[in-house]
Amino acid sequence: EPGLDPIFPNLTIVENENQKQIELNNLTFFIKNEQKLLTNEQSIYYNVLTNNIDKTILNLKCDNNDYTLLINDIKTTKKYNKNKKELTYKIDIKSNVNNYECDLDLQKENNIKKLKEISNKEIQTKINELINITKENNYDFLGIQNYAYKHAKKTNLQDIKIKVLINTEINSIGEIRKWKKK
């Protein structure tokens, strides 16, 4: 049975005021004795895909500006279709908007819907980038091949198609009252 390739926390020792402290920095994996580091953002999305996170902060972009989603709840489920050799991740997110610097006026309901669509697309892009890392390195720290094997018995990581469906729910726009007007 194909296994889940290991991924590790990247620990560093930092000296602060003559005291040494261990810091947890992102995630890392090794291929042929070469260390590969995930960024902080990729480490967050790893935890999203593996359903190891409930609350987090996602910094996203819209119209060349930034905004933050405060994630209150996130649930990731997956399903494998052995006929299509396709794994589907379904990610449901409940969030609040914070640090909003985009041009959309969120006082208009249709613009909140647009921001949800922008969020879905941005998150999907980030997750697809992480999936590409595992495929490009042929190193399955996400457990894609293992999950497919349990449903189809014979799988190859490179042959598995992956679909990511995101549903972002924005529950609150908080006290954000500054919008750029065009």
Sequence and secondary structure as in RCSB ss.txt:
>XXXX:A:sequence
EPGLDPIFPNLTIVENENQKQIELNNLTFFIKNEQKLLTNEQSIYYNVLTNNIDKTILNLKCDNNDYTLLINDIK
TTKKYNKNKKELTYKIDIKSNVNNYECDLDLQKENNIKKLKEISNKEIQTKINELINITKENNYDFLGIQNYAYK
HAKKTNLQDIKIKVLINTEINSIGEIRKWKKK
>XXXX:A:secstr
       EEEEEEEEETTEEEEEEEEEEEEETTEEEE  HHHHHHHHHHTT  S EEEEEEETTEEEEEEEEEEE
EEEEEETTTTEEEEEEEEEEEEES   SS TTSHHHHHHHHHHHHHHHHHHHHHHHHHHHHTT  TT HHHHHHH
HHS   GGG EEEEEEEEEEEE TT       
